Amino acid sequence: MKIEKIKSFFKTRAAKSIVVASAALLIGLAVYLNYRWFYDPAGSLGYGDNNMDDNYSDSSSAAGDASGENDYFTSTALDRQQARDEALDVLKMVTENAEASEEAKAEAQSKISKIAVDIQNEINIETLVKAKGFDDCVAIISDNAVSVIVGAESLQAAEAAQILAIVYETTGINPENVSIISKS
């Protein structure tokens, strides 16, 4: 009897909407936590200097080897891609679910399109920043903010302005929502 009530509940449109909304909320939470744990520009979580130094092994850069820097940028890009892949998998499940409402499918498809645009914009930002003479760059777009991590000891004001201009021209996101982090 209880199982029948549960089955009948999940056949309703409200239950499907709740499941889709919960999935979207979990995806948003996962992206937010990933950003805060690995790319927090202000270091506001209190786990050290932006949590960036803990993402790669010190053994690869202990002897002044530049491969530690490359490992950092590579691992950061891979972490970003893994988080996106997981989000896309969940959204694709919603679009392929026969029981999902058309509204939920349309919302999931819209989010998939936004992620695709963000990926392309990140690639464009990284390519243009590298063209300005930086060895490495990783761009992370989340919501209406961008974090750009560049391989440099420090940044001059003119270099930061160039990066801000690249981000604005590529995404339309205002400079006050852009965080530039130099990572050597």
C-alpha positions as CSV (number, residue, x, y, z in Angstrom):
1,M,0.0,0.0,0.0
2,K,2.8,2.4,0.9
3,I,4.7,1.6,-2.2
4,E,1.7,2.3,-4.4
5,K,1.3,5.7,-2.7
6,I,5.0,6.5,-3.4
7,K,4.7,5.3,-7.0
8,S,1.6,7.4,-7.5
9,F,3.3,10.5,-6.0
10,F,6.3,10.2,-8.3
11,K,3.9,10.0,-11.3
12,T,2.6,13.5,-10.6
13,R,3.9,16.6,-12.4
14,A,4.8,18.2,-9.0
15,A,7.1,15.3,-8.0
16,K,8.9,15.5,-11.4
17,S,9.4,19.2,-10.9
18,I,10.7,18.6,-7.4
19,V,13.2,16.0,-8.7
20,V,14.4,18.3,-11.5
21,A,14.7,21.3,-9.2
22,S,16.6,19.2,-6.7
23,A,19.0,18.0,-9.4
24,A,19.6,21.6,-10.6
25,L,20.2,22.7,-7.1
26,L,22.7,19.9,-6.5
27,I,24.5,20.9,-9.7
28,G,24.6,24.5,-8.7
29,L,25.9,23.6,-5.2
30,A,28.6,21.3,-6.7
31,V,29.8,24.1,-9.0
32,Y,29.7,26.6,-6.2
33,L,31.6,24.4,-3.8
34,N,34.2,23.5,-6.4
35,Y,34.8,27.2,-7.1
36,R,35.0,28.1,-3.4
37,W,37.3,25.2,-2.5
38,F,39.7,25.5,-5.5
39,Y,39.4,28.9,-7.0
40,D,38.4,31.2,-4.1
41,P,40.1,34.5,-5.1
42,A,39.6,36.1,-1.7
43,G,40.7,33.1,0.3
44,S,37.6,33.7,2.4
45,L,37.2,30.1,3.5
46,G,40.3,30.4,5.7
47,Y,42.2,27.5,4.3
48,G,45.4,29.3,3.3
49,D,46.3,31.4,0.3
50,N,43.5,30.7,-2.1
51,N,43.9,27.0,-1.6
52,M,45.9,27.0,-4.8
53,D,49.3,25.9,-3.4
54,D,47.8,22.6,-2.2
55,N,46.7,21.4,-5.6
56,Y,50.0,20.0,-6.8
57,S,52.9,18.2,-5.3
58,D,55.9,20.2,-4.1
59,S,58.2,17.4,-5.2
60,S,57.9,18.3,-8.8
61,S,58.9,21.9,-8.3
62,A,61.3,21.6,-5.4
63,A,64.5,21.9,-7.5
64,G,63.2,25.0,-9.3
65,D,61.7,22.9,-12.1
66,A,59.0,24.7,-14.0
67,S,57.0,21.5,-14.5
68,G,55.3,22.1,-11.1
69,E,53.7,25.2,-12.5
70,N,52.6,23.4,-15.6
71,D,51.2,20.6,-13.4
72,Y,49.2,23.1,-11.5
73,F,47.6,24.7,-14.6
74,T,47.0,21.2,-16.1
75,S,45.4,19.8,-13.0
76,T,43.3,23.0,-12.5
77,A,42.0,22.7,-16.1
78,L,41.3,19.0,-15.6
79,D,39.4,19.6,-12.3
80,R,37.3,22.3,-14.1
81,Q,36.5,19.9,-16.9
82,Q,35.6,17.1,-14.5
83,A,33.1,19.3,-12.6
84,R,31.6,20.4,-16.0
85,D,31.3,16.8,-17.2
86,E,29.5,15.8,-14.1
87,A,27.1,18.7,-14.4
88,L,26.5,17.9,-18.1
89,D,25.8,14.2,-17.3
90,V,23.1,15.2,-14.8
91,L,21.6,17.7,-17.3
92,K,21.7,15.1,-20.1
93,M,19.9,12.6,-17.9
94,V,17.1,15.2,-17.4
95,T,16.8,15.9,-21.2
96,E,16.7,12.2,-21.9
97,N,14.2,11.3,-19.2
98,A,10.9,10.4,-20.7
99,E,9.1,11.3,-17.5
100,A,10.6,14.8,-17.2
101,S,8.3,17.7,-18.1
102,E,9.0,19.7,-21.3
103,E,9.7,22.7,-19.1
104,A,12.4,20.8,-17.2
105,K,13.9,19.5,-20.4
106,A,14.0,23.0,-21.9
107,E,15.6,24.4,-18.7
108,A,18.2,21.6,-18.8
109,Q,18.9,22.2,-22.5
110,S,19.3,25.9,-21.8
111,K,21.9,25.1,-19.0
112,I,23.7,22.8,-21.3
113,S,23.9,25.5,-23.9
114,K,25.2,28.0,-21.3
115,I,27.9,25.6,-20.2
116,A,29.0,25.1,-23.8
117,V,29.2,28.9,-24.3
118,D,31.2,29.2,-21.0
119,I,33.6,26.5,-22.1
120,Q,34.2,28.3,-25.5
121,N,34.6,31.7,-23.7
122,E,37.2,30.2,-21.3
123,I,39.2,28.7,-24.2
124,N,39.1,32.1,-25.9
125,I,40.2,34.0,-22.8
126,E,43.0,31.5,-22.2
127,T,44.3,31.7,-25.8
128,L,44.2,35.5,-25.9
129,V,45.9,35.9,-22.5
130,K,48.7,33.5,-23.6
131,A,49.0,35.5,-26.8
132,K,49.8,38.5,-24.6
133,G,53.0,36.7,-23.4
134,F,51.9,34.7,-20.4
135,D,53.2,31.2,-20.2
136,D,50.0,29.6,-18.7
137,C,46.5,30.7,-18.1
138,V,43.3,29.1,-16.7
139,A,40.0,30.9,-16.9
140,I,37.0,29.8,-14.8
141,I,33.5,31.3,-15.6
142,S,30.8,30.7,-12.9
143,D,27.5,32.5,-12.9
144,N,28.3,36.2,-13.7
145,A,32.0,36.1,-12.5
146,V,35.3,35.1,-14.0
147,S,38.5,34.1,-12.3
148,V,41.7,34.2,-14.5
149,I,44.8,32.5,-13.1
150,V,48.0,33.4,-15.0
151,G,51.5,32.1,-14.8
152,A,53.4,35.1,-13.6
153,E,55.4,36.2,-10.6
154,S,53.4,39.4,-10.4
155,L,51.2,41.5,-12.7
156,Q,51.8,45.1,-13.8
157,A,48.7,47.3,-13.9
158,A,48.8,47.4,-17.7
159,E,48.9,43.6,-17.9
160,A,45.9,43.3,-15.5
161,A,44.1,45.9,-17.7
162,Q,44.8,43.8,-20.8
163,I,43.3,40.7,-19.1
164,L,40.3,42.6,-17.9
165,A,39.7,43.9,-21.5
166,I,40.0,40.4,-22.9
167,V,37.5,39.1,-20.4
168,Y,35.1,41.9,-21.0
169,E,35.3,41.6,-24.8
170,T,34.9,37.9,-24.7
171,T,32.2,37.5,-22.1
172,G,30.7,40.9,-21.5
173,I,31.3,40.5,-17.8
174,N,32.2,43.7,-16.0
175,P,35.7,44.1,-14.6
176,E,34.4,44.3,-11.0
177,N,33.3,40.7,-11.4
178,V,36.7,39.5,-12.6
179,S,39.4,38.2,-10.4
180,I,42.9,37.9,-11.7
181,I,45.4,35.7,-9.8
182,S,49.1,35.5,-10.6
183,K,50.5,32.1,-9.9
184,S,54.2,31.4,-10.2
